[in-house]
Amino acid sequence: MSNFTIYRWKNAGMTNLNVYRLLKYLKKNPEQISLRTMAKIGQVKSIPDFIERFKSQDVQTLREQFKQFPSFSILDACYPVRLKNIYNPPVLLFYQGNLELLSKQKIAFVGSRNPSIDGIKSVQKIIKEMNNHFVVVSGLAKGIDAASHIANLKNGGLTIAVIGTGLDTFYPSENRLLQEYLSKKQLLLTEYGPGEKALKFHFPERNRIIAGLAKGVVVAQAKIRSGSLITCERAMEEGRDVFAIPGSIQESYSAGCHHLIQQGAKLITQGNDILEEYEF
């Protein structure tokens, strides 16, 4: 099974979960099957539409598009075991940078896109105090994400950015220089193919990868109804450690963090609060 075949299935309308179901079946039953049977096994929404789109593909053009960036799939040896064990793991990931970062210990940072200065300083403090024991994983969004990547770089650390677009798209545009730097010196990951733009539903999907890669997730300045809070709740469900930076009870910024602490997340005020969980 080639990565390009997986790309063709997705391009023809299979969702990630459809492909994942199909790959699980083919692993146990490697015999040749028809497109219609594939669609049934994957449980695609419209079998006729999938067959029509697959057969009408310009394979040469699609292959050229696919080859713009290197990729790896859930079938490859380099695929992280921790990520493989989440619900609906990404079947195909495109990347730029140093793939060796996937084999190192990782901690994720998530939080507000519009943090206060105190929120950014808190993240900077904790990352500095972790003393580069972890690769920092985040989503390259503005706010806490970007602050986390930059803080770790300034401390001489390693970082992985999981983005919600194709690797040839820069979103948000203000982080273009950071994205370009990470693509050469660190690691960029995405499950979206070349040319794919920033769509609203991409970001919850991206967040499951951020949490799935890491041993634990640190959250800073998350409101009650926020993508960061959802990411942490999913992380808890997947058995990941969740660490919450507390804040003022008068600020909505920290309401989500306080909620997570009530739900069992560990309150942290220094990097060592994380390190001691892993016996550093």
C-alpha positions as CSV (number, residue, x, y, z in Angstrom):
1,M,0.0,0.0,0.0
2,S,1.6,3.3,-1.1
3,N,1.1,6.7,0.6
4,F,0.0,8.0,-2.8
5,T,-2.9,5.5,-2.9
6,I,-4.1,6.8,0.5
7,Y,-3.8,10.3,-0.9
8,R,-6.0,9.3,-3.9
9,W,-8.6,7.8,-1.6
10,K,-8.8,11.0,0.4
11,N,-8.8,13.2,-2.7
12,A,-11.8,11.1,-4.0
13,G,-13.8,11.9,-0.9
14,M,-12.8,9.5,1.9
15,T,-12.5,11.0,5.3
16,N,-9.6,10.2,7.5
17,L,-11.8,7.8,9.5
18,N,-13.0,6.1,6.3
19,V,-9.4,5.4,5.2
20,Y,-8.5,4.2,8.7
21,R,-11.3,1.7,8.7
22,L,-10.3,0.5,5.3
23,L,-6.6,0.1,6.2
24,K,-7.5,-1.9,9.3
25,Y,-9.5,-4.2,7.2
26,L,-6.8,-4.6,4.5
27,K,-4.2,-5.4,7.2
28,K,-6.1,-8.5,8.1
29,N,-7.5,-9.2,4.6
30,P,-4.9,-8.2,2.0
31,E,-6.8,-9.6,-1.0
32,Q,-7.7,-7.4,-4.0
33,I,-11.1,-5.8,-3.6
34,S,-13.2,-3.5,-5.8
35,L,-13.7,0.3,-5.3
36,R,-17.3,-0.4,-4.3
37,T,-16.2,-2.8,-1.6
38,M,-13.5,-0.4,-0.4
39,A,-16.2,2.3,0.0
40,K,-18.5,0.0,1.9
41,I,-15.7,-1.1,4.3
42,G,-14.7,2.6,4.8
43,Q,-18.3,3.5,5.3
44,V,-18.2,6.5,2.9
45,K,-21.2,8.7,2.8
46,S,-21.9,8.3,-0.9
47,I,-20.4,5.2,-2.6
48,P,-21.3,6.3,-6.2
49,D,-19.8,9.8,-5.6
50,F,-16.6,8.2,-4.3
51,I,-16.2,5.8,-7.2
52,E,-16.9,8.6,-9.8
53,R,-14.4,10.9,-8.2
54,F,-11.7,8.2,-7.9
55,K,-12.1,7.2,-11.5
56,S,-12.1,10.7,-12.9
57,Q,-8.8,11.7,-11.1
58,D,-6.0,13.0,-13.3
59,V,-3.4,10.7,-11.7
60,Q,-0.4,12.4,-13.2
61,T,-1.4,15.8,-11.9
62,L,-2.4,14.4,-8.6
63,R,1.0,12.6,-8.2
64,E,2.9,15.8,-9.0
65,Q,0.8,17.6,-6.3
66,F,1.4,14.8,-3.8
67,K,5.2,14.9,-4.4
68,Q,5.5,18.6,-3.5
69,F,6.2,17.5,0.1
70,P,7.5,14.3,1.8
71,S,5.0,12.3,3.7
72,F,4.6,9.3,5.9
73,S,1.6,7.1,6.7
74,I,0.3,5.1,9.6
75,L,1.8,2.1,7.8
76,D,5.4,3.5,8.1
77,A,7.9,2.6,10.8
78,C,8.5,6.2,11.7
79,Y,4.8,6.8,12.7
80,P,4.7,7.6,16.4
81,V,3.2,4.8,18.5
82,R,1.6,7.3,20.9
83,L,-0.3,9.0,18.0
84,K,-1.3,5.6,16.5
85,N,-3.3,4.8,19.7
86,I,-5.6,7.8,19.6
87,Y,-9.2,7.7,18.3
88,N,-9.1,8.4,14.5
89,P,-5.3,8.7,14.1
90,P,-4.2,10.7,11.0
91,V,-3.5,8.1,8.3
92,L,-1.3,10.3,6.2
93,L,0.9,13.2,7.3
94,F,3.0,15.6,5.2
95,Y,6.0,17.2,6.7
96,Q,9.0,19.6,6.4
97,G,12.0,19.5,8.6
98,N,13.6,17.0,10.9
99,L,11.5,13.9,11.3
100,E,13.8,12.6,14.1
101,L,11.9,14.9,16.5
102,L,9.1,12.4,16.5
103,S,11.1,9.9,18.4
104,K,11.8,12.3,21.3
105,Q,9.8,13.0,24.4
106,K,7.1,15.7,23.7
107,I,4.9,18.1,25.7
108,A,2.1,20.1,24.0
109,F,1.2,23.7,24.7
110,V,-2.2,25.1,23.9
111,G,-4.1,28.3,24.9
112,S,-5.7,31.5,23.9
113,R,-5.1,33.2,20.5
114,N,-5.4,36.5,22.3
115,P,-3.5,36.1,25.6
116,S,-2.5,38.7,28.1
117,I,1.1,39.6,28.6
118,D,1.0,37.6,31.9
119,G,-0.2,34.6,30.0
120,I,2.7,34.8,27.6
121,K,5.2,35.4,30.4
122,S,3.9,32.4,32.3
123,V,4.4,30.1,29.2
124,Q,7.9,31.5,28.7
125,K,8.8,30.9,32.4
126,I,7.6,27.3,32.4
127,I,9.3,26.4,29.1
128,K,12.6,27.9,30.3
129,E,12.3,26.0,33.6
130,M,11.7,22.7,31.7
131,N,15.3,23.1,30.6
132,N,14.8,21.4,27.1
133,H,13.8,18.0,28.5
134,F,10.9,17.9,26.0
135,V,10.2,18.8,22.4
136,V,7.4,21.4,22.6
137,V,4.5,20.7,20.3
138,S,1.9,23.4,19.4
139,G,-0.3,24.6,16.5
140,L,1.5,27.7,15.2
141,A,-1.6,29.8,15.8
142,K,-1.1,33.3,17.0
143,G,-1.0,33.8,20.8
144,I,0.0,31.0,23.1
145,D,1.0,28.7,20.3
146,A,3.4,31.0,18.7
147,A,4.7,32.2,22.1
148,S,5.4,28.5,23.0
149,H,7.3,27.8,19.8
150,I,9.4,31.0,20.1
151,A,10.1,30.5,23.8
152,N,11.5,27.0,23.2
153,L,13.6,28.2,20.3
154,K,15.1,31.0,22.4
155,N,16.0,28.4,25.0
156,G,17.8,26.3,22.4
157,G,15.1,23.7,22.4
158,L,13.3,21.7,19.7
159,T,9.7,22.2,18.6
160,I,7.1,20.7,16.4
161,A,4.2,22.7,14.8
162,V,1.1,20.9,13.7
163,I,-0.8,23.1,11.2
164,G,-4.4,23.1,9.9
165,T,-3.5,23.9,6.2
166,G,-1.3,22.5,3.5
167,L,2.4,23.2,4.0
168,D,2.4,25.7,1.2
169,T,-0.2,27.9,3.0
170,F,0.8,30.4,5.7
171,Y,-1.9,30.8,8.3
172,P,-2.0,33.1,10.1
173,S,0.0,35.2,7.7
174,E,1.8,37.0,10.6
175,N,3.5,33.7,11.5
176,R,4.9,33.2,8.0
177,L,8.5,33.8,9.0
178,L,8.2,31.5,12.0
179,Q,6.6,28.8,9.8
180,E,9.4,29.1,7.2
181,Y,12.1,28.8,9.9
182,L,10.5,25.8,11.5
183,S,10.2,24.1,8.2
184,K,14.0,24.2,7.8
185,K,15.3,23.9,11.4
186,Q,12.5,22.1,13.3
187,L,9.5,20.1,12.2
188,L,6.2,21.0,10.5
189,L,3.3,18.4,10.3
190,T,-0.1,18.5,8.6
191,E,-2.6,16.0,7.4
192,Y,-3.8,18.4,4.7
193,G,-2.4,18.2,1.2
194,P,-0.7,20.9,-0.8
195,G,-3.0,23.9,-1.5
196,E,-5.5,23.2,1.3
197,K,-6.6,26.4,3.0
198,A,-7.5,27.2,6.6
199,L,-11.1,25.9,7.1
200,K,-12.8,26.1,10.5
201,F,-13.1,22.3,11.0
202,H,-9.4,21.8,10.3
203,F,-8.4,23.1,13.7
204,P,-10.3,20.8,16.0
205,E,-8.9,18.0,13.8
206,R,-5.4,19.4,14.1
207,N,-5.7,19.6,17.9
208,R,-6.2,15.8,18.2
209,I,-2.8,15.4,16.6
210,I,-1.1,17.9,18.9
211,A,-2.5,16.1,22.0
212,G,-1.9,12.7,20.4
213,L,1.8,13.3,19.9
214,A,2.6,14.4,23.4
215,K,2.9,12.7,26.8
216,G,1.0,15.7,28.3
217,V,-0.7,18.9,27.4
218,V,-0.1,22.3,29.1
219,V,-2.9,24.8,28.8
220,A,-2.6,28.6,29.4
221,Q,-5.4,31.1,29.4
222,A,-8.2,29.0,28.0
223,K,-11.8,30.2,28.2
224,I,-14.6,27.7,29.0
225,R,-15.7,27.5,25.4
226,S,-12.5,27.2,23.5
227,G,-10.6,24.9,21.2
228,S,-7.9,24.6,23.8
229,L,-10.3,23.3,26.4
230,I,-11.7,20.7,24.0
231,T,-8.2,19.6,23.2
232,C,-7.4,19.1,26.9
233,E,-10.6,17.2,27.5
234,R,-9.8,14.9,24.6
235,A,-6.3,14.5,25.9
236,M,-7.7,13.4,29.3
237,E,-9.9,10.9,27.5
238,E,-6.9,9.5,25.7
239,G,-5.0,9.1,29.0
240,R,-2.7,12.0,28.5
241,D,-1.5,14.2,31.4
242,V,-3.0,17.7,31.5
243,F,-1.3,20.6,33.2
244,A,-3.1,23.9,33.7
245,I,-1.6,27.3,34.5
246,P,-3.9,29.1,36.9
247,G,-4.9,32.7,36.7
248,S,-7.1,35.3,38.2
249,I,-10.7,34.2,39.1
250,Q,-11.9,37.5,37.8
251,E,-10.6,36.9,34.3
252,S,-12.5,34.8,31.7
253,Y,-9.1,33.9,30.2
254,S,-8.5,31.4,33.0
255,A,-11.9,30.0,33.5
256,G,-11.1,27.0,31.3
257,C,-7.9,26.3,33.1
258,H,-9.7,26.4,36.5
259,H,-12.4,24.0,35.1
260,L,-9.7,21.6,34.0
261,I,-8.1,21.7,37.5
262,Q,-11.4,20.8,39.0
263,Q,-11.6,17.9,36.5
264,G,-8.3,16.5,37.6
265,A,-5.7,18.5,35.6
266,K,-2.5,19.3,37.6
267,L,-2.1,22.9,38.6
268,I,1.4,24.1,37.7
269,T,3.3,27.3,38.4
270,Q,6.8,26.2,37.4
271,G,8.6,23.9,35.0
272,N,9.6,21.5,37.7
273,D,5.9,20.7,38.3
274,I,5.9,19.0,34.9
275,L,9.4,17.4,35.2
276,E,8.6,15.8,38.5
277,E,5.8,13.9,36.9
278,Y,8.3,12.2,34.7
279,E,11.2,11.7,37.2
280,F,13.6,14.1,35.6
